[in-house]
Amino acid sequence: MNGSSLKPATELAKTNARRVPNESDDYRRARQALLAEEIELRRHIERVAEMRRALPPGGEVTRAYEFIGEAGEATLADLFAGKTTLVIYSYMFGPQREKACPMCTSFMSTWAAKLPDIEQRMSFVFVARSPIARLIEAKTARGWTRHRIYSDQSGDYTRDYVSKDDADMPGYNVFTRRDGTIRHFWAGEMGAGTVDPGQDPRGAPDLDPLWTILDTTPEGRGKDWYPKLSY
């Protein structure tokens, strides 16, 4: 997208004819200014996505990673399930946890209804460090039917692509397979070290629409509220 060919956001905002009953002039001026910023945000999101798509070839995967799924053993290549792109979401449910991470569970529950759409374009699997029987039990308890879950029981994949210290932390990794070669494409790398003051660690854009929805409200995300496994 060539930014120089785009109309200024403030000019586009002026085409907005929407008005809300009983709004004040002050409100409308502030809302129009906000609309211009929202247009700029949309453009910035697209610029970032273009930069991501234009990344040079990532590191080739040369190690033979093995996982255990509901149907038995599987290699990294098997996880592609005939697709050329594979997303692996590593969720926090290591052997030391009594229950899965509520935040990871919220992510996974949000994506549940979207998996049929996602899987038209790519393979999307979920990996954790607990034994597969434990992961299946938790999946059944949540009522998930579409999630393809795998255990990284050896921890080899987790140590290479999520945490070299095998910490119980989430990870989002994208791999490609072209002409028989598997490469790493992109991973979420925003964490505690990149957080701004007063914020919890977060990526951009957020992959969980929960937070995007909360951002449209006067209360916002808040500072002391997180999803729970049950209410």
C-alpha positions in Angstrom: 0.0 0.0 0.0 1.5 3.3 -1.1 0.8 5.8 1.7 1.5 8.8 -0.6 -1.4 7.9 -2.8 -3.9 7.8 0.1 -6.1 10.7 1.1 -5.2 12.2 4.5 -7.1 10.5 7.3 -8.6 13.8 8.4 -10.0 14.3 4.9 -11.6 10.9 4.9 -13.0 11.5 8.4 -14.8 14.6 7.1 -16.9 12.4 4.8 -18.5 10.8 7.9 -22.0 12.1 8.1 -23.1 10.0 11.1 -24.5 11.8 14.1 -25.8 10.4 17.4 -29.0 11.8 18.9 -28.4 14.7 21.4 -24.6 14.7 21.0 -22.8 17.9 21.8 -20.6 19.9 19.5 -17.6 19.0 21.8 -18.4 15.3 21.4 -18.6 15.5 17.6 -15.3 17.4 17.3 -13.6 14.9 19.6 -15.2 11.9 17.8 -14.1 13.2 14.3 -10.5 13.6 15.6 -10.7 10.0 17.0 -12.1 8.8 13.7 -9.0 10.2 11.9 -6.8 8.3 14.3 -8.8 5.1 13.8 -8.3 5.4 10.1 -4.5 5.9 10.7 -4.6 2.8 13.0 -6.2 0.7 10.2 -3.5 1.8 7.8 -0.7 1.1 10.2 -2.1 -2.4 10.8 -2.0 -3.0 7.1 1.5 -1.7 6.8 2.7 -4.0 9.6 0.9 -7.0 7.9 2.6 -6.1 4.6 6.0 -6.0 6.4 5.3 -9.4 8.0 4.4 -11.0 4.6 7.5 -9.6 3.1 9.9 -11.1 5.6 12.9 -13.0 4.1 12.8 -16.8 4.4 13.0 -17.8 8.0 15.2 -20.5 9.5 14.9 -23.9 8.1 13.6 -26.6 10.5 16.1 -29.4 10.5 15.3 -31.1 13.7 12.8 -34.0 13.7 10.3 -32.8 16.3 7.8 -35.4 17.5 4.5 -34.9 19.2 1.7 -37.1 20.6 -1.8 -36.3 19.4 -5.2 -37.9 20.0 -4.4 -40.4 17.2 -0.9 -41.1 18.3 2.6 -40.0 17.3 3.0 -37.2 14.8 5.9 -35.2 13.3 6.0 -31.5 12.6 5.4 -32.3 9.0 2.3 -34.3 9.9 0.9 -31.2 11.7 0.6 -29.4 8.3 -2.2 -31.8 7.4 -1.8 -31.2 3.7 -1.6 -27.4 4.0 1.5 -25.2 3.2 1.1 -23.0 6.3 1.0 -24.2 9.9 0.2 -22.2 13.0 1.1 -23.7 16.4 -0.3 -22.1 19.5 1.5 -23.3 22.6 -0.7 -23.0 25.6 0.2 -22.9 29.3 -0.7 -26.3 30.6 2.5 -27.9 31.8 2.6 -30.9 34.1 3.1 -28.7 37.2 -0.3 -26.9 36.5 -3.4 -28.2 38.2 -5.6 -26.6 35.5 -4.9 -24.9 32.1 -4.1 -21.2 32.1 -7.4 -19.2 32.1 -6.0 -16.7 29.6 -4.8 -19.4 27.2 -8.2 -21.1 27.6 -10.0 -17.8 26.8 -7.9 -17.5 23.6 -8.7 -21.1 22.6 -12.4 -20.8 23.4 -12.6 -17.6 21.3 -11.0 -19.4 18.3 -13.2 -22.5 18.6 -15.9 -21.2 16.3 -13.4 -19.9 13.8 -11.4 -23.1 13.3 -13.6 -24.3 10.4 -12.9 -21.0 8.6 -9.2 -20.9 9.5 -8.6 -24.5 8.4 -9.7 -23.6 4.8 -6.4 -21.7 4.5 -4.0 -23.3 6.9 -3.4 -25.9 9.6 -3.9 -24.7 13.2 -2.9 -26.8 16.1 -2.5 -26.5 19.9 0.5 -27.8 21.8 1.2 -28.1 25.5 3.7 -29.9 27.7 1.4 -32.1 29.7 0.8 -35.7 28.7 -1.8 -36.1 25.9 -4.3 -37.9 28.2 -4.4 -34.9 30.4 -4.9 -32.5 27.5 -7.7 -34.7 26.1 -9.4 -34.6 29.5 -9.3 -30.8 29.6 -10.4 -30.5 26.0 -13.4 -32.7 26.7 -14.3 -30.7 29.8 -14.4 -27.5 27.8 -16.6 -29.1 25.1 -14.1 -28.4 22.3 -14.5 -30.6 19.3 -12.5 -28.9 16.6 -9.2 -28.2 18.4 -6.4 -30.4 17.3 -4.2 -30.8 20.4 -0.8 -32.3 20.8 1.6 -33.0 23.6 5.2 -31.9 23.3 6.1 -34.4 26.0 9.9 -34.3 25.3 9.9 -30.5 25.3 12.2 -30.3 22.3 9.9 -28.1 20.3 9.0 -25.9 23.2 12.6 -25.3 24.1 13.5 -24.3 20.6 10.5 -22.2 19.7 8.8 -21.1 22.9 11.1 -20.9 25.8 14.7 -22.1 25.9 14.3 -22.6 29.6 11.2 -24.7 29.1 9.1 -22.2 31.0 5.4 -22.6 31.1 4.6 -19.7 28.8 2.5 -19.2 25.7 3.8 -19.1 22.1 2.4 -18.4 18.7 4.6 -19.7 15.8 3.9 -19.8 12.1 5.7 -22.3 9.8 5.7 -22.8 6.0 6.4 -25.8 3.9 7.5 -25.1 0.3 9.0 -27.8 -2.0 9.4 -30.1 0.9 11.3 -27.6 3.1 9.8 -26.5 6.4 10.8 -23.0 7.6 9.8 -20.9 10.5 8.0 -17.8 9.2 7.0 -15.6 12.1 6.4 -15.7 15.9 4.9 -13.4 18.4 7.9 -11.7 20.1 6.2 -9.0 22.2 6.5 -9.9 25.9 7.5 -8.5 29.3 10.5 -6.8 27.8 8.5 -4.8 25.3 5.6 -3.7 27.5 4.8 -0.1 27.9 4.3 1.4 31.5 1.0 0.6 33.0 0.2 -2.2 30.6 0.2 -6.0 30.8 2.3 -7.7 28.2 0.4 -7.9 24.9 0.9 -8.3 21.2 -0.3 -6.1 18.4 -2.8 -6.5 17.0 -4.5 -8.6 19.7 -5.4 -12.1 18.5 -8.2 -12.3 21.1 -11.1 -10.1 20.2 -12.1 -10.0 23.9 -9.6 -7.2 24.5 -10.5 -5.4 21.3 -14.1 -5.4 22.4 -13.2 -4.1 25.8 -11.1 -1.3 24.2 -14.3 0.1 22.7 -15.8 0.6 26.2 -15.3 3.5 28.7 -13.9 1.0 31.2 -11.4 -0.4 28.8 -9.4 -3.5 29.7 -8.9 -2.5 33.3 -5.8 -3.4 35.3 -7.0 -6.2 37.6 -9.5 -8.3 35.6 -8.6 -11.5 33.7 -10.7 -14.3 32.2 -11.5 -17.3 34.5 -12.1 -20.9 33.7 -15.6 -20.7 35.1 -17.9 -18.0 36.5 
